[in-house]
Amino acid sequence: MLVLKRKTFARWQASENFDDSVLCRAVREMESGLIDADLGGLLYKKRVARPGGGKRGGYRTLLSARIGNRYVFMHGFPKSNISNITQREQRALQFAGRVFLDLSGTELSNALQSGVLQEVHCE
């Protein structure tokens, strides 16, 4: 299992002050079948809790995934700011997510070295 995040997602995550263990927990839940929404095109919505709080008032993350194989956190937002993304944003995330999921070993290594993607280290 490989868990990754886009550079822009990592910046947002740092600004909201929650660590990678939250992302790892979300991936484990997905592997157990707990998926909040399948948006199609290998794009999923997964709720995550705020530090010290619960999922209900927490964050929404959008990630591209091949369940059991590769997960890429693409976008995140507090539930209180917006309830959902636009269709245009969804299509763009689906396209970009498929690109990241289909990277070869060399391409993935280049993306990690350049900082476009960052690896999330789960236990």
C-alpha positions as CSV (number, residue, x, y, z in Angstrom):
1,M,0.0,0.0,0.0
2,L,1.4,3.4,-1.1
3,V,-0.1,6.6,0.4
4,L,0.8,9.9,-1.2
5,K,-0.4,13.5,-1.1
6,R,-0.1,16.4,-3.5
7,K,2.1,19.3,-2.6
8,T,-0.9,21.6,-2.4
9,F,-2.8,19.1,-0.2
10,A,0.3,19.0,2.1
11,R,0.3,22.8,2.4
12,W,-3.4,22.9,3.3
13,Q,-2.9,20.0,5.8
14,A,-0.1,22.0,7.5
15,S,-2.2,25.1,7.7
16,E,-5.0,23.1,9.4
17,N,-2.5,21.5,11.7
18,F,-3.2,17.8,11.5
19,D,-0.7,15.1,10.9
20,D,-0.3,12.2,8.6
21,S,-1.7,9.7,11.1
22,V,-5.1,11.1,10.3
23,L,-4.6,10.3,6.6
24,C,-3.3,6.8,7.5
25,R,-6.4,6.1,9.6
26,A,-8.6,7.3,6.7
27,V,-6.9,4.8,4.3
28,R,-7.3,2.0,6.7
29,E,-11.0,2.8,7.0
30,M,-11.3,2.7,3.2
31,E,-9.6,-0.6,3.1
32,S,-12.2,-1.9,5.5
33,G,-15.0,-0.7,3.2
34,L,-15.8,2.6,5.0
35,I,-16.0,5.0,2.1
36,D,-18.0,8.1,2.5
37,A,-18.6,8.7,-1.3
38,D,-17.5,7.2,-4.5
39,L,-17.4,10.2,-6.9
40,G,-16.5,8.1,-9.9
41,G,-13.3,8.0,-11.9
42,L,-11.4,6.6,-9.0
43,L,-12.1,9.7,-6.9
44,Y,-13.4,9.3,-3.4
45,K,-14.6,11.6,-0.6
46,K,-13.4,10.7,2.9
47,R,-14.3,12.5,6.1
48,V,-11.5,13.0,8.7
49,A,-11.7,14.4,12.2
50,R,-10.3,17.7,13.3
51,P,-7.6,17.4,16.0
52,G,-9.4,17.1,19.3
53,G,-12.8,16.8,17.5
54,G,-14.9,14.4,15.5
55,K,-15.6,13.8,11.8
56,R,-19.0,15.5,11.9
57,G,-17.6,19.0,12.0
58,G,-14.2,18.0,10.6
59,Y,-12.6,18.0,7.2
60,R,-13.5,16.5,3.8
61,T,-10.7,15.0,1.8
62,L,-10.8,14.0,-1.8
63,L,-8.4,11.3,-2.9
64,S,-7.8,9.1,-5.9
65,A,-7.4,5.5,-5.1
66,R,-6.9,2.0,-6.3
67,I,-8.1,0.4,-3.1
68,G,-5.4,-1.8,-1.6
69,N,-2.7,-0.4,-3.8
70,R,-2.2,3.4,-4.2
71,Y,-3.9,6.3,-2.6
72,V,-3.3,10.0,-3.5
73,F,-4.8,12.7,-1.3
74,M,-5.7,15.4,-3.8
75,H,-7.8,18.1,-2.1
76,G,-9.1,18.9,1.4
77,F,-11.5,21.5,2.9
78,P,-13.3,22.1,6.2
79,K,-16.9,21.1,6.1
80,S,-17.8,24.5,7.5
81,N,-16.4,26.3,4.5
82,I,-18.1,24.5,1.6
83,S,-20.4,21.5,1.4
84,N,-18.9,20.1,-1.9
85,I,-16.8,20.9,-4.9
86,T,-18.1,21.9,-8.3
87,Q,-18.5,19.5,-11.3
88,R,-15.6,21.2,-13.0
89,E,-13.4,20.8,-10.0
90,Q,-14.5,17.1,-9.7
91,R,-13.6,16.4,-13.4
92,A,-10.2,18.1,-13.0
93,L,-9.4,16.0,-9.8
94,Q,-10.5,12.8,-11.5
95,F,-8.2,13.5,-14.4
96,A,-5.2,14.5,-12.3
97,G,-5.8,11.6,-9.9
98,R,-5.8,9.0,-12.7
99,V,-2.5,10.5,-13.9
100,F,-1.0,10.0,-10.4
101,L,-2.4,6.5,-10.1
102,D,-0.9,5.5,-13.4
103,L,2.6,6.8,-12.8
104,S,5.3,4.2,-13.5
105,G,8.0,3.5,-10.9
106,T,10.4,6.0,-12.6
107,E,7.7,8.6,-13.0
108,L,6.6,8.3,-9.4
109,S,10.2,8.6,-8.2
110,N,10.6,11.8,-10.3
111,A,7.4,13.2,-8.8
112,L,8.6,12.5,-5.3
113,Q,12.0,14.0,-5.9
114,S,10.5,17.1,-7.5
115,G,8.1,17.6,-4.6
116,V,4.9,17.3,-6.7
117,L,4.0,14.3,-4.5
118,Q,5.0,13.5,-1.0
119,E,4.9,10.1,0.6
120,V,2.8,9.5,3.7
121,H,4.5,7.0,6.0
122,C,1.9,4.8,7.7
123,E,2.7,2.1,10.2
